[in-house]
Amino acid sequence: MFENLQDRLGSILNGLTGRGALSEADVSAALREVRRALLEADVALDVVRSFTDRVREKAVGAEILKSIKPGQMVVKIVHDELIEMLGGEGVGIDLHAPAPVVVMMVGLQGSGKTTTSAKIAHRLSTREKKKVLMASLDTRRPAAQEQLRQLGAQANIDTLPVISGQSPTDIAARAVQAAKLGGHDVVILDTAGRTHIDEPLMVEMADIKKRSNPHEILLVADSLTGQDAVNLARSFDERVGITGLVLTRMDGDGRGGAALSMRAVTGKPIKLIGVGEKMSELEEFHPRRIADRILGMGDIVSLVERASENIDAEKAAAMAAKMAKGKFDLDDLADQLRQMQKMGGMGGIMGMMPGMAGMKDKMAAAGLDDKLFGRQIAIIQSMTKAERTNPDLLKHSRKKRIAAGSGTDAAAINKLLKMHRQMADMMKMMGGKGKGGMMKQMMGGLAGKMGLGGGMGGMGGGMPDLSNIDPRQLEALQKQAEAAGLGKPGGGMPGLGGLPGGLPGLGGAKLPGLGGGFPGLPGLPKKK
């Protein structure tokens, strides 16, 4: 979503950080470029003006610390103002009200209200263990009520039975009553939308609000809408009074201007963002993490959270045990590749690693995209169990059979085997004797710097199972990462023996930093 803006701001601010001293003219020239980049990203004009004015005011009069270059100070000011523009601290759905808490979903037709309603219900029931009732108030769109019923059945969420002929306000009143009788904690009202804002729509929303007395009114907006999303948010807020925003299709290729503008214009927090089609692909909106990503500083906390959600703890423990013995076969490699796919592929992980954002383009130029993982998994699946356990068996005739079975060629198989050999050698080093092995030493160093004690141990099978870590530690992780030098573009991970950008456990290969490459993904241009 923010890739174009990230590239533009990154190049502008990198030009500043390299200088020893900055004049007012340098700051003004950079801010002109920042202003142009934000406008191109579809951020509202008045938002851009106030943003650049605040940055200029702070940058020109900033007291520069001796240990910090002036350019770095400007980057910090831009970062802080970006966080402020996005809302400061993240705000979740407020359920602090007598049950049943009524959540009313509003928005235009096609913005994803019905799907988002089901995603929120799924999130509340699985994460917060709430009993949720969903009700469709959309009596105009054909099969809208049936769509919500099917989504409810798919996510195992209760839905209000449909009675034909009832008005939206009557359905809302019946839903609240049914939730009280059924002992539900939350009732989600999926209201009707229109193709554009009109008077009958606003009157209907106001009537539903009066009858159901919602605690939360969430405006669902398509993040690809651009400038018009700001007018939409302003209109709904003035007429109905929204309490928060939910942006859908944040995984799309839009410019991200709506996300940057809507919070600033309405003053209402962005509470959730939709990042995919699946029920689980709904995330809380954290302004600091988004700002970090936009400025290429990475997002370690989200990466850790995604790892803890997607990685099987038992498999990780089994992998750690194998690594301790220095064993790593092709089945293990396939598991690593699948885990990386679950976490958003190489592009998704790169975007969250500090200083790695620029590597995505280099990887794409070298033909190293996420489809490569699929091809490599297909090659491994075309092998027999004996071949996966002992790759030395793979002579020419066997490779020919595997190539035919996987739709690849002998060159692709040779690259995969080379990748495996390099990773297996690394596993032997990590499982070596002396002070618990290299892996344990490196992870101990990382854990110490992050203030997690021994919590990062046993990271062996990909990424750690961090589900038991206190959420407050996770929230503090980003600040500690910055203090350890992770918040700077190009900064290496601490405690990893000087491997710039190296993060062991993701397939055993170090992620490319300033001088690193993927041991097993040939073709990536190395820095000279």
Backbone torsions as a table, in degrees:
resi	resn	phi	psi	omega
1	MET	NA	-46.1	-173.7
2	PHE	-102.1	15.1	-171.2
3	GLU	-62.1	-44.2	-178.9
4	ASN	-62.5	-44.7	179.8
5	LEU	-64.5	-39.7	179.3
6	GLN	-60.7	-44.4	-179.7
7	ASP	-63.7	-45.5	-177.4
8	ARG	-64.5	-51.8	-178.4
9	LEU	-64.3	-36.9	179.8
10	GLY	-60.1	-45.7	-178.5
11	SER	-68.6	-36.5	179.4
12	ILE	-65.2	-48.9	-175.0
13	LEU	-73.8	-30.0	176.2
14	ASN	-63.9	-33.2	177.1
15	GLY	-64.8	-29.3	179.6
16	LEU	-80.1	-41.9	-172.6
17	THR	-66.7	-22.6	-177.9
18	GLY	-77.8	-8.3	-174.6
19	ARG	-95.6	147.6	179.7
20	GLY	-76.4	-37.1	-179.2
21	ALA	-138.0	149.4	-178.8
22	LEU	-122.4	135.5	173.4
23	SER	-95.2	169.2	177.3
24	GLU	-62.5	-33.0	179.0
25	ALA	-65.9	-38.3	177.7
26	ASP	-61.3	-45.8	-179.0
27	VAL	-62.8	-44.3	-179.3
28	SER	-62.3	-42.4	179.5
29	ALA	-63.7	-42.4	179.2
30	ALA	-65.4	-40.1	-178.7
31	LEU	-69.0	-29.6	174.1
32	ARG	-62.2	-42.1	178.4
33	GLU	-67.5	-39.9	177.5
34	VAL	-61.2	-43.8	179.3
35	ARG	-59.7	-45.3	-179.9
36	ARG	-63.9	-40.8	-179.2
37	ALA	-63.8	-41.4	-180.0
38	LEU	-67.7	-40.2	178.6
39	LEU	-65.0	-39.8	177.7
40	GLU	-65.2	-28.1	178.5
41	ALA	-82.3	7.5	175.5
42	ASP	74.7	24.5	174.7
43	VAL	-78.0	141.0	-177.3
44	ALA	-59.4	142.5	-173.9
45	LEU	-58.6	-45.9	-178.0
46	ASP	-65.7	-31.3	176.9
47	VAL	-67.5	-43.1	179.6
48	VAL	-62.6	-44.5	-179.5
49	ARG	-58.4	-51.2	-176.4
50	SER	-65.8	-35.1	179.3
51	PHE	-63.4	-51.6	-177.2
52	THR	-67.5	-34.8	177.8
53	ASP	-62.8	-43.0	-179.4
54	ARG	-66.4	-41.5	179.5
55	VAL	-63.8	-45.1	-178.8
56	ARG	-61.4	-44.9	-178.2
57	GLU	-59.6	-42.0	-178.4
58	LYS	-77.7	-36.4	-175.0
59	ALA	-71.2	-41.3	-176.5
60	VAL	-69.8	-37.8	-179.0
61	GLY	-97.8	12.8	-174.5
62	ALA	-69.9	138.0	175.6
63	GLU	-85.6	115.5	-174.6
64	ILE	-87.0	125.2	177.2
65	LEU	-74.2	150.5	-176.7
66	LYS	-61.4	-34.2	-174.7
67	SER	-83.3	-4.5	-175.1
68	ILE	-120.4	134.0	175.9
69	LYS	-72.3	150.4	-179.6
70	PRO	-56.6	-39.1	179.9
71	GLY	-61.0	-40.3	179.1
72	GLN	-66.2	-33.5	178.0
73	MET	-64.7	-40.5	178.4
74	VAL	-64.0	-41.8	178.0
75	VAL	-59.7	-42.5	179.1
76	LYS	-62.2	-42.5	-179.9
77	ILE	-64.1	-43.8	177.0
78	VAL	-60.1	-43.5	179.8
79	HIS	-60.2	-47.9	-178.8
80	ASP	-64.1	-40.3	-179.7
81	GLU	-70.2	-33.5	176.9
82	LEU	-63.9	-42.1	176.8
83	ILE	-61.6	-43.5	-179.4
84	GLU	-62.9	-40.9	-179.5
85	MET	-65.3	-33.8	-179.5
86	LEU	-83.6	-8.7	174.3
87	GLY	123.6	6.8	177.5
88	GLY	72.8	-99.3	-179.2
89	GLU	-99.8	150.9	176.8
90	GLY	-70.1	142.6	-179.7
91	VAL	-126.7	125.3	179.4
92	GLY	-92.7	-178.1	177.3
93	ILE	-68.0	131.0	-177.5
94	ASP	-87.0	114.8	178.7
95	LEU	-109.8	14.1	-178.6
96	HIS	-83.4	77.8	179.3
97	ALA	-159.2	160.2	178.8
98	PRO	-60.3	138.4	179.2
99	ALA	-71.9	147.8	-5.0
100	PRO	-80.5	134.4	176.6
101	VAL	-76.8	123.8	-177.3
102	VAL	-93.3	124.0	176.3
103	VAL	-114.4	117.7	-177.5
104	MET	-103.1	125.7	-178.9
105	MET	-100.7	124.0	179.5
106	VAL	-125.6	163.2	179.3
107	GLY	152.3	174.8	179.8
108	LEU	-79.9	161.5	179.0
109	GLN	-64.6	135.5	177.7
110	GLY	89.4	1.2	-179.0
111	SER	-83.4	-11.7	177.6
112	GLY	101.5	26.8	-177.4
113	LYS	-61.8	-46.7	-175.0
114	THR	-64.9	-47.9	178.9
115	THR	-63.4	-41.2	179.9
116	THR	-65.5	-37.7	176.9
117	SER	-57.4	-45.1	-179.8
118	ALA	-67.3	-37.7	179.0
119	LYS	-64.3	-41.9	179.2
120	ILE	-65.2	-42.9	178.9
121	ALA	-60.8	-43.3	179.1
122	HIS	-62.5	-42.8	-179.7
123	ARG	-63.4	-45.3	-178.6
124	LEU	-66.8	-36.4	-177.6
125	SER	-76.2	-36.0	-177.6
126	THR	-85.0	-41.3	-175.9
127	ARG	-87.4	-39.6	-174.2
128	GLU	-105.8	-0.9	178.0
129	LYS	56.4	39.8	178.2
130	LYS	-94.3	147.0	174.6
131	LYS	-90.6	117.7	-170.9
132	VAL	-115.9	141.7	172.7
133	LEU	-118.9	130.4	176.8
134	MET	-108.5	143.7	178.0
135	ALA	-138.0	131.6	178.1
136	SER	-93.6	123.7	178.5
137	LEU	-102.5	10.0	-176.9
138	ASP	-90.3	97.1	-178.1
139	THR	-94.7	-3.1	-176.5
140	ARG	-96.5	-46.1	-176.2
141	ARG	-72.2	127.6	-178.5
142	PRO	-58.3	132.9	175.4
143	ALA	64.6	15.8	179.1
144	ALA	-63.4	-42.9	-178.8
145	GLN	-68.8	-35.6	178.0
146	GLU	-68.0	-37.2	178.2
147	GLN	-60.0	-44.6	-179.5
148	LEU	-67.0	-37.2	179.3
149	ARG	-62.6	-42.7	-179.5
150	GLN	-67.2	-40.0	177.1
151	LEU	-63.9	-37.2	177.4
152	GLY	-63.9	-42.3	179.2
153	ALA	-65.5	-39.0	-179.7
154	GLN	-64.5	-38.4	-177.2
155	ALA	-97.5	3.3	-179.6
156	ASN	61.9	45.1	179.6
157	ILE	-116.5	138.4	178.7
158	ASP	-67.0	140.6	174.2
159	THR	-126.5	150.4	-178.8
160	LEU	-72.1	128.8	177.9
161	PRO	-59.1	142.2	-176.6
162	VAL	-84.1	130.9	172.0
163	ILE	-118.5	114.4	-175.1
164	SER	-66.4	145.2	176.5
165	GLY	92.8	-10.4	-179.8
166	GLN	-77.4	146.3	177.2
167	SER	-80.8	159.0	178.9
168	PRO	-55.5	-38.5	-179.4
169	THR	-67.7	-38.1	178.0
170	ASP	-66.5	-39.6	178.8
171	ILE	-63.2	-40.2	179.9
172	ALA	-61.8	-45.8	179.9
173	ALA	-63.7	-41.0	-179.7
174	ARG	-66.4	-37.4	-179.3
175	ALA	-63.6	-44.1	-179.5
176	VAL	-63.8	-41.8	179.2
177	GLN	-64.6	-43.3	-179.9
178	ALA	-64.0	-36.4	179.5
179	ALA	-66.3	-38.8	177.5
180	LYS	-63.8	-45.8	-178.5
181	LEU	-68.7	-33.1	-176.3
182	GLY	-88.1	-0.7	179.1
183	GLY	70.0	32.4	179.7
184	HIS	-82.3	146.6	178.3
185	ASP	-83.9	-35.2	-175.3
186	VAL	-135.8	140.7	171.5
187	VAL	-123.6	126.8	-177.8
188	ILE	-106.4	122.0	-179.2
189	LEU	-101.8	112.7	179.6
190	ASP	-92.4	99.5	-174.9
191	THR	-82.4	168.6	179.6
192	ALA	-79.4	154.2	175.7
193	GLY	-118.8	174.7	173.0
194	ARG	-128.1	171.2	176.5
195	THR	-75.6	-18.9	176.2
196	HIS	-152.0	166.1	-179.4
197	ILE	-74.5	127.9	175.5
198	ASP	-140.9	170.5	-174.9
199	GLU	-64.6	-45.5	179.2
200	PRO	-58.2	-36.7	178.8
201	LEU	-62.6	-47.0	-177.7
202	MET	-66.5	-37.1	177.7
203	VAL	-64.3	-42.8	179.8
204	GLU	-63.4	-42.9	179.2
205	MET	-61.2	-41.7	-179.2
206	ALA	-65.1	-39.7	178.8
207	ASP	-64.5	-42.7	179.6
208	ILE	-63.8	-41.7	179.1
209	LYS	-60.3	-42.0	-179.0
210	LYS	-65.5	-39.8	-176.9
211	ARG	-76.6	-34.6	-172.5
212	SER	-102.1	-15.9	-179.9
213	ASN	48.9	62.7	-175.9
214	PRO	-69.1	145.6	176.0
215	HIS	-83.9	-33.3	177.4
216	GLU	-126.2	132.4	171.2
217	ILE	-119.3	108.0	-175.1
218	LEU	-103.5	124.2	175.7
219	LEU	-87.8	120.4	178.0
220	VAL	-95.1	120.1	-177.8
221	ALA	-129.0	142.1	176.5
222	ASP	-77.5	121.1	-176.4
223	SER	-69.1	-10.9	178.3
224	LEU	-86.8	-3.2	-175.8
225	THR	-67.8	-33.7	179.3
226	GLY	83.3	-141.1	-173.9
227	GLN	-56.5	-36.9	-175.7
228	ASP	-63.9	-24.8	179.1
229	ALA	-61.6	-31.8	180.0
230	VAL	-67.9	-44.5	177.5
231	ASN	-62.8	-39.1	178.4
232	LEU	-59.9	-48.7	-178.0
233	ALA	-63.0	-41.8	-179.3
234	ARG	-63.7	-43.6	-178.1
235	SER	-64.1	-47.3	-179.0
236	PHE	-64.9	-37.7	-178.7
237	ASP	-66.5	-40.6	-179.2
238	GLU	-68.1	-38.7	-174.2
239	ARG	-90.8	-37.0	-175.1
240	VAL	-109.5	-34.8	-178.5
241	GLY	85.7	81.0	-177.7
242	ILE	-82.3	154.6	178.1
243	THR	-106.7	-13.4	-179.2
244	GLY	-172.3	171.0	-177.9
245	LEU	-121.2	146.1	171.2
246	VAL	-125.4	121.3	180.0
247	LEU	-101.3	126.3	179.4
248	THR	-99.7	165.1	177.9
249	ARG	56.5	40.5	175.7
250	MET	-73.9	-8.3	176.3
251	ASP	-88.5	-0.5	-178.1
252	GLY	-77.0	-174.8	-176.4
253	ASP	-103.2	26.2	176.8
254	GLY	-69.8	176.0	-173.8
255	ARG	-90.1	-12.0	175.6
256	GLY	86.7	4.5	-177.8
257	GLY	-62.8	-35.1	-178.9
258	ALA	-61.1	-43.9	-178.9
259	ALA	-63.4	-38.4	-177.7
260	LEU	-76.0	-26.7	-175.0
261	SER	-91.7	-41.7	-168.4
262	MET	-61.7	-41.0	179.0
263	ARG	-64.7	-42.5	-177.6
264	ALA	-68.1	-36.7	-176.9
265	VAL	-76.0	-44.6	-174.5
266	THR	-90.4	-24.7	-174.0
267	GLY	76.1	3.5	179.7
268	LYS	-96.9	140.9	-175.7
269	PRO	-73.5	146.0	168.7
270	ILE	-80.9	116.9	-173.0
271	LYS	-93.8	-39.0	-176.2
272	LEU	-141.0	154.8	174.7
273	ILE	-132.3	137.8	176.1
274	GLY	-89.1	125.7	-175.7
275	VAL	-119.5	18.5	179.8
276	GLY	170.5	-180.0	-176.3
277	GLU	-86.4	-24.3	-175.6
278	LYS	-69.0	157.1	-179.9
279	MET	-58.4	-34.6	-175.8
280	SER	-82.4	-7.7	-172.8
281	GLU	-90.3	61.9	174.6
282	LEU	-136.5	125.2	-174.4
283	GLU	-123.7	154.8	172.0
284	GLU	-71.2	149.3	-178.9
285	PHE	-95.1	118.2	179.1
286	HIS	-114.1	105.6	-176.6
287	PRO	-53.2	-42.6	-178.2
288	ARG	-62.4	-42.7	-177.8
289	ARG	-67.5	-39.7	179.0
290	ILE	-65.2	-43.1	178.4
291	ALA	-61.2	-41.0	178.1
292	ASP	-60.0	-43.0	-179.5
293	ARG	-65.7	-43.1	-178.3
294	ILE	-61.3	-37.3	-178.3
295	LEU	-91.9	11.9	175.3
296	GLY	71.2	22.7	-179.4
297	MET	-92.4	0.0	179.9
298	GLY	79.9	176.9	-179.2
299	ASP	-148.3	76.3	-174.4
300	ILE	-60.9	-40.8	-175.9
301	VAL	-62.0	-46.6	179.7
302	SER	-65.0	-36.3	177.9
303	LEU	-62.4	-43.9	178.8
304	VAL	-65.0	-43.1	179.6
305	GLU	-63.0	-43.5	179.8
306	ARG	-63.0	-38.6	178.3
307	ALA	-62.7	-45.5	-176.3
308	SER	-66.4	-27.4	179.5
309	GLU	-79.7	-33.5	-169.2
310	ASN	-101.3	-15.8	-172.3
311	ILE	-102.3	130.6	-178.4
312	ASP	-72.3	117.9	-176.2
313	ALA	-62.9	-37.7	-178.8
314	GLU	-65.9	-43.1	178.8
315	LYS	-63.8	-39.6	179.6
316	ALA	-61.9	-41.9	-180.0
317	ALA	-65.8	-41.2	179.6
318	ALA	-64.9	-40.0	178.8
319	MET	-65.0	-41.0	179.4
320	ALA	-60.9	-40.0	179.4
321	ALA	-64.3	-40.3	179.4
322	LYS	-67.4	-40.2	-179.8
323	MET	-63.5	-36.5	179.5
324	ALA	-60.4	-28.2	177.9
325	LYS	-92.8	-0.4	179.4
326	GLY	77.3	22.0	-179.1
327	LYS	-102.3	139.9	179.0
328	PHE	-161.0	102.0	-178.6
329	ASP	-102.2	-175.8	-175.4
330	LEU	-70.3	-26.8	174.1
331	ASP	-63.1	-40.3	178.4
332	ASP	-64.0	-40.5	178.5
333	LEU	-61.9	-43.5	179.0
334	ALA	-61.0	-40.2	177.3
335	ASP	-61.0	-42.3	179.4
336	GLN	-61.6	-43.3	-178.8
337	LEU	-65.0	-39.7	179.0
338	ARG	-65.3	-39.0	179.4
339	GLN	-63.3	-39.8	179.6
340	MET	-67.5	-35.5	176.1
341	GLN	-62.6	-43.1	179.5
342	LYS	-61.0	-33.6	-176.6
343	MET	-86.4	13.5	176.3
344	GLY	101.8	10.9	178.5
345	GLY	73.4	-179.9	-176.6
346	MET	-62.6	-40.3	-179.7
347	GLY	-61.8	-43.5	-179.4
348	GLY	-63.5	-41.8	-179.4
349	ILE	-70.6	-42.6	-179.8
350	MET	-58.4	-41.5	-178.0
351	GLY	-62.5	-22.9	-178.0
352	MET	-98.1	-9.9	-179.2
353	MET	-87.4	131.2	-179.7
354	PRO	-56.8	128.8	175.8
355	GLY	74.7	8.1	-175.0
356	MET	-100.8	-10.4	-171.3
357	ALA	-55.8	-38.3	-178.0
358	GLY	-68.2	-19.0	-178.0
359	MET	-71.2	-22.2	-175.9
360	LYS	-60.7	-41.6	-179.6
361	ASP	-66.1	-40.8	178.9
362	LYS	-63.0	-40.2	179.3
363	MET	-65.0	-42.6	179.4
364	ALA	-62.4	-41.0	179.3
365	ALA	-64.1	-29.8	-180.0
366	ALA	-88.0	3.6	179.2
367	GLY	78.0	19.3	-178.4
368	LEU	-100.5	76.6	178.2
369	ASP	-103.8	-179.1	-175.7
370	ASP	-70.7	-15.5	176.0
371	LYS	-66.4	-25.4	179.4
372	LEU	-58.7	-39.6	179.1
373	PHE	-60.0	-44.9	-179.5
374	GLY	-60.3	-41.6	179.5
375	ARG	-66.0	-40.4	-178.7
376	GLN	-68.2	-38.5	176.7
377	ILE	-64.2	-39.7	178.7
378	ALA	-61.9	-39.5	178.6
379	ILE	-62.7	-47.3	-178.7
380	ILE	-63.0	-39.3	-179.4
381	GLN	-69.1	-20.5	179.0
382	SER	-83.0	-2.8	179.4
383	MET	-91.9	158.7	173.1
384	THR	-77.9	166.0	-179.8
385	LYS	-60.5	-40.3	-179.5
386	ALA	-64.1	-38.5	-179.5
387	GLU	-69.0	-36.7	179.9
388	ARG	-68.5	-34.7	-179.6
389	THR	-77.0	-34.9	-176.9
390	ASN	-131.3	86.0	-176.7
391	PRO	-61.7	-15.7	179.3
392	ASP	-63.9	-18.0	178.8
393	LEU	-69.3	-17.2	-169.7
394	LEU	-78.2	92.0	174.4
395	LYS	-97.7	-175.5	-170.9
396	HIS	-56.4	-47.8	-175.0
397	SER	-63.9	-38.8	179.1
398	ARG	-68.3	-40.3	178.8
399	LYS	-62.4	-36.3	179.7
400	LYS	-63.3	-42.6	178.4
401	ARG	-64.3	-43.6	-178.1
402	ILE	-66.4	-39.6	178.9
403	ALA	-61.6	-42.2	178.4
404	ALA	-65.5	-39.4	-178.3
405	GLY	-71.6	-28.1	-176.0
406	SER	-104.4	-3.3	180.0
407	GLY	71.3	28.7	179.4
408	THR	-121.7	-157.9	177.9
409	ASP	-135.5	175.2	-176.3
410	ALA	-62.2	-32.6	-179.3
411	ALA	-63.7	-41.6	179.5
412	ALA	-65.1	-37.3	179.2
413	ILE	-67.0	-42.0	179.2
414	ASN	-62.8	-39.0	177.5
415	LYS	-63.2	-42.0	179.6
416	LEU	-63.6	-42.8	-178.9
417	LEU	-67.0	-36.5	177.1
418	LYS	-64.4	-42.5	177.9
419	MET	-59.7	-44.9	-178.8
420	HIS	-64.3	-42.3	-178.8
421	ARG	-60.7	-45.4	-179.2
422	GLN	-64.0	-40.1	-179.9
423	MET	-69.9	-38.8	179.0
424	ALA	-64.0	-39.0	176.5
425	ASP	-62.2	-40.0	179.1
426	MET	-65.5	-37.7	179.0
427	MET	-62.9	-38.3	179.6
428	LYS	-64.2	-40.8	177.4
429	MET	-63.2	-42.9	-178.1
430	MET	-68.7	-30.0	-179.6
431	GLY	-91.8	5.9	-177.0
432	GLY	-62.9	164.1	-178.0
433	LYS	-81.4	164.4	177.8
434	GLY	99.4	109.6	178.6
435	LYS	57.5	33.5	173.6
436	GLY	80.6	12.4	176.6
437	GLY	90.0	154.7	-176.9
438	MET	-62.3	-38.8	-178.2
439	MET	-60.3	-46.0	-177.5
440	LYS	-64.0	-39.6	179.7
441	GLN	-63.6	-44.9	-178.1
442	MET	-65.0	-44.1	-178.7
443	MET	-68.5	-32.9	175.9
444	GLY	-63.0	-42.0	178.7
445	GLY	-63.6	-43.2	179.1
446	LEU	-63.9	-44.6	-178.4
447	ALA	-62.9	-41.8	-179.3
448	GLY	-62.0	-43.2	-178.6
449	LYS	-67.4	-32.9	-178.6
450	MET	-83.3	-6.9	179.5
451	GLY	73.9	27.4	-176.9
452	LEU	-106.1	8.6	-179.6
453	GLY	57.4	-128.5	-179.5
454	GLY	-92.2	9.6	-173.9
455	GLY	-64.0	-19.5	-178.1
456	MET	-95.0	-0.5	179.3
457	GLY	-65.7	160.0	179.6
458	GLY	69.5	31.7	-179.1
459	MET	-79.5	0.2	-167.0
460	GLY	-43.9	-45.2	-168.4
461	GLY	-85.9	37.8	178.1
462	GLY	124.7	-99.7	174.2
463	MET	-117.5	162.0	-174.5
464	PRO	-73.5	156.3	168.7
465	ASP	-86.6	100.9	-174.8
466	LEU	-106.1	20.9	-176.1
467	SER	-65.2	-21.5	-178.2
468	ASN	-92.6	-2.2	-179.3
469	ILE	-74.7	140.0	178.4
470	ASP	-58.2	130.7	-179.7
471	PRO	-56.1	-30.4	179.7
472	ARG	-66.7	-32.3	176.3
473	GLN	-66.6	-39.6	178.7
474	LEU	-61.7	-43.9	-179.2
475	GLU	-63.8	-34.1	-179.9
476	ALA	-78.0	-13.3	-172.5
477	LEU	-61.0	-42.4	-176.9
478	GLN	-61.9	-45.1	-178.9
479	LYS	-63.3	-40.3	179.6
480	GLN	-67.6	-35.6	178.5
481	ALA	-63.9	-42.1	178.8
482	GLU	-63.3	-43.7	-179.4
483	ALA	-62.5	-30.0	-179.9
484	ALA	-84.1	0.4	177.1
485	GLY	99.0	10.7	-179.0
486	LEU	-84.7	-19.1	-175.0
487	GLY	-79.9	-0.8	-177.0
488	LYS	-101.3	135.8	176.1
489	PRO	-54.1	128.4	-179.9
490	GLY	87.7	-2.6	-178.7
491	GLY	-70.6	141.9	-179.7
492	GLY	-85.5	164.0	174.8
493	MET	-76.3	136.9	-177.0
494	PRO	-73.3	153.9	172.5
495	GLY	73.8	15.3	-176.9
496	LEU	-111.6	35.2	174.3
497	GLY	58.5	33.1	175.0
498	GLY	76.7	17.0	174.9
499	LEU	-81.1	107.1	-175.7
500	PRO	-65.6	123.3	177.2
501	GLY	72.7	5.3	-175.9
502	GLY	-77.0	133.2	175.2
503	LEU	-132.9	100.8	-176.2
504	PRO	-68.2	155.5	176.2
505	GLY	106.1	-24.1	176.4
506	LEU	-84.7	77.9	-176.8
507	GLY	77.5	11.4	-179.8
508	GLY	75.8	-12.5	-178.1
509	ALA	-89.2	146.6	177.1
510	LYS	-81.6	137.0	177.0
511	LEU	-69.1	146.1	-174.5
512	PRO	-68.5	129.5	175.4
513	GLY	-111.7	-127.6	-179.1
514	LEU	-77.6	-33.3	-176.9
515	GLY	-128.5	-0.5	-175.5
516	GLY	-88.2	160.6	174.0
517	GLY	-137.9	174.0	174.4
518	PHE	-81.5	121.9	-177.9
519	PRO	-60.0	-27.7	-172.8
520	GLY	-113.5	5.2	-179.8
521	LEU	-112.8	82.0	-174.0
522	PRO	-63.1	155.3	176.3
523	GLY	103.5	-14.8	179.0
524	LEU	-73.4	121.8	-177.5
525	PRO	-65.0	127.7	-179.8
526	LYS	-91.2	148.9	177.9
527	LYS	-70.1	137.0	-179.9
528	LYS	-100.8	NA	NA
